[in-house]
Amino acid sequence: MKKRTLTQTTPGDKLMTFVVYFVTILVALICLYPLYFTVIASISDPYAVYTGKVSFFPVGFTLDSYKEVIKNDQIWQGYANTTFYTVVGTMFNLALTIPGAYALSKQKMFGRGFLMMLFVVTMYFSGGMIPTYILYKNLHLVDTRAILCIVGGLSVYNLIVTRTYFQNSISEELYEAARIDGANELRIFWNFALPLSGPIIAVMALYYAVGHWGSYFSAMIYVTKTSYQPLQLVLRRILILNETAFAETMDLAVSDEELAAAARRSYLATTMKYSLVFIASAPMLAAYPFVQKFFVKGVMVGSLKG
């Protein structure tokens, strides 16, 4: 009987390889198509997009939607606000998450289990929207830039993931050697733990930054000043105004030229929606490749131990 070597493949192995590649490519196409459609719809003729004629290729190439976006000062102000909230908010999140996770990773920490239980409880129960609003109102944080930086300052899930990284990826013997050399806990964290935590810091920074960049619900509740509103709320307001312009014009006695212009604005609002989505997503898409090499290592922390 002929023995099979490790380098030989059976028809079943080839079939399984084909299925794996086919499913992987199919899932990749399903994930990439919405982004692809957003791009081709944003550069297609507004009427073709409005009537659903755009599916796989652009129809009637035009950059009118991008021109409308670029000349709108509100969008650039929203962009600046969102950038500020993302940078400052992410730094605030990391300042809470990284030291907190390091402290909770210490097995001998007094009350560690009780503190961890308190954190976990907040994952399932909260004070509610109205009490939270009253709290921020009494703290004089409503209608300020600070509110959008500190709301949701700590994600318990991210805290647990980061704690697991400190427990599994950094040897306790390293900490003991530092203590023998006379280092205190603060110096151990700053000079040893933090420099070795690059992968998890990159992953947490990406998680928090994406959350801040796409956040709009907190701004709807806590911010009424248009000069403080983030990009997402600005985009929402512009789209609503453009989409309702045509309906309002229909109720008025206007000329054919005015009606055609209103219809054009309504159609253009459809392509503007896609161009705004692409513009709003571009910074996060550009940032991902720079943290990708850390992302796989950081997100798989704790999956294997040994």
N, C-alpha and C positions, 0 to 999 in steps of 0.2 A: 504493500500500500504506500503510495507516494505521499510524503509529508508536505504540508503547506508551510512555506517560509513566511517570515514576517513581511517581506517586501511584495509578496504576491497578493493580488486582489481578486475577489470572486465577483461574479455578475451581481450578486446581492450588494456588495460593497459599492460597485459602480452605480447601481440604481439609487442607493442611499445618498451617495455623493451628489448625483444629479438632482434628487429631490431637495437636498439641503440648499444647493446653489439656486435652484428654481424658486424655492420659498423665500430665500434671502433677497434675491433680486426683486421678487414680487412685492415684498414688504417695503423694500427701499423705494420702489416706484410709487407705491401708495403713499408713503411719507413725503416724497419729494414733489409729487404732482401738485398739491395745494400751493406750494411756494412757486412752482413753475407757472401755474395758472395765474397767480397774483402778478407775476412779472409780465406775462403776455397780455393780460387784461388791462394792465396799466398803460401799455403802449399801443393799444388798439383803438379803433374808432369808437367813440362813446355810444353811438347808436347800435353798432354791431354787438357791443358788450351788453347793452340794455336789452336787446332782442334775443340774446343767447346764441349768437352765431360764432362766438369764440370758444373753442374747445381745446385744440392742441397747438394751433398756430395763430400768430397775431393776424388781425384783419384790419386793413387800413391803418398802417403805422402812423402814429402821431404822439407827440410829447406834450399835448395841451394840458393834460392833467398835472404833469410835473411842473409846467410853467405856472399853473394856478397855485400850486402848493408853494413854490419858491417865492412868489411875490406876496404871500400872506405873512404879515409880520407876527400874527398871533401864533402861528405854528413854530416860528423860530424862538419866540418867547417860551412856549411850552417845551420846546426841545431843551432850552437852557435850564428851565426849572426841573425837568425830569433828570437831566444830567447831574444837577446839583443834588437832588434827592437820592439818586442812585449811588453817587460817590460817597456822600456823607452818611447816608443810611447804611450802606454796606460796611463802611468802617466802624460805625456804631454797633452793627450786628456782630462783626468779628470781635470787637472789643469785649462784648458780653459772652460770646459763644466759646472762644478759644480758652480764655482763663477759666471759665466755669467748667468746661469739659476737662481741663487739666486737673482741677481740684477734685472733681468727682471721679477721676480715674484712680485716685489714691485709695488702695484697699483699706489702709489703716486710718482713714479720715473719720473723725468722730461724727456720728449722725449722718453718715453718707447715705445709708439706705433710706432714712426718713426724708432727707432732702430730695433724693431722687424720686421718691413717691410723690412729694409735693409737685415736682415738675411734671410728672406723668399725669397727675390729675388735671392739670391745666390743658392737656391735650384733648380731653373729653368734656370738660365743663368750663364755662366762662361766666363772667359777671353779667353778660348781656349787653346789647348795643346801647340802650338808654343809660344804664348806670355808667358805662364806660364813657359815653359822651359827657355826662355830668361831671365825671372825674376830670376829664381833660379841660372842660369849661372852667372848673374851679381852679385848675392849675394855670389858667390863662394861656392855653396852648392852641385853642381853636382859632382858626384864621391866621395861623403863623406858618412859616416855613418849617419850623422845628417839628411840628406835629407829624408831617409826612416822613420825617427821618427816624422818629423814635417809635411810631406805631408798629407793633409786632417786632419789637427789638430783639426778641430771642425766640427761635424756633426750637421746641423741645426735641423734635425729630433730629434736627441738625446737631443739637447738643449731644444726643445719644450716639450718633454716628461718629462725632469727633471724639467723644470719650472712648469709644471702642478703638479708635485709631491710636490714641495715647496708650491704651492698655496693651494692645497687640503688636504695635510696630516699634515701640521704644522700650528697650530693655530696662528693667528695674536695676540691674547691676550698674548701668551707666549713672543712674541717680545716686546709688550708694557710693560709687567712686567719687562723684562730685562732692558728696557730703563729707567724705573722708578728707578731701582737700580743703574743707572749710567753707564750702559754698552754702549759702542759705537757700530757702525754698524759692524766693523771688529770683535769685541769680540762676538757679537751676532751670527755672522756667524760661527766663529770658535768653540765657546763653547756651542752653542745651536742648530743651524741649521745642522751643519755637523754631530754631533753625532746621530741626529735623522734621518739621510739620508742614513743609512746603506743599506736598500733594493735597492734604486735607484742607489747608487754607485756601488753595486755588479752587477746590471743589465748592467749599462753603461760600467763597466770594462769588462764584458763578451762580450758585443757587439764590443767594440773597440779591445779587444784582438783577437777575432776571425777574425776581419778585417785585423789586422796586420799579424796574423799568415798565413793567406791564400793569402796575397797580393803578386802579382808578376808583375803586369803591370807597376807600378811605378818604380820598380827595372829595368825592361827592358828599360825604357826611360832614367832614371837618373843615373844608375850605370853600368859601363863597367868593372870595376875591379872585377875579379873573387873572390878575397879575401873578397870583401864586399857583394857579392851576397847572397840573402836569400835562404832558403832551397828549395823553389818552383822552382827557376831558376836552381839550381843545379840538381834537379830531372829532370827537362825538358831537360837539356843538356845531362844527362846520358842516358835517354830513347832514345833521338834522335840518339846518337852515337851508342847505342846497336842495334837499329832497322835498321839502315843503314849499319851496318857492314856486314850483310849477302848479301845485294844487291851489295855492293862493291866487295865482294869476288867472286860473280858470274861472274863479268866482267873480272876476272883475271884467268890465267892458273894456277890452284892450284891442289894439290893432293886430293884424296878422303878423307884422314884424315883431311886435313885442311878445306875442304868443310863441312865435318860433324861437326867439331868444330865450324865453323862459324854459321852453322844452329842451333847448340846447344845454342850458345850465343843469336841468334835471338829469339829462343823459350824462353830462360831464361829471355829475356827482357820483355816478356809478363807477366810472374809471378812477376818479379821485379817491374813492374808497380803497381801491387796490393799490394805488400809488402811495397813499398814506400808510397802508399796512406795511408795504415794503420799506418805506423810509423809516417807519417806527421800529421795524425788526432788524434793519441793517446793522446797527451797532452791536447787538447781541450776536448776530451771525458772524460778524467780523471778529468778535472777541473769543468765540469758542475755539478756533484752531490754536490759539496761544495757550489755552489751558487743557487742550485735549490730552496731551501726554500725561498730565497729572490726573485727569478726570477718571481714567480707567483704574488707576492704582487707588485713588482716593475713594471711589464709589464702591469698590470691592473690598474695602477694609472690613475685617472681621469674618469674611466668608470662609477663610482657611486659617487654621491656627496650628502651629506645630514646629 
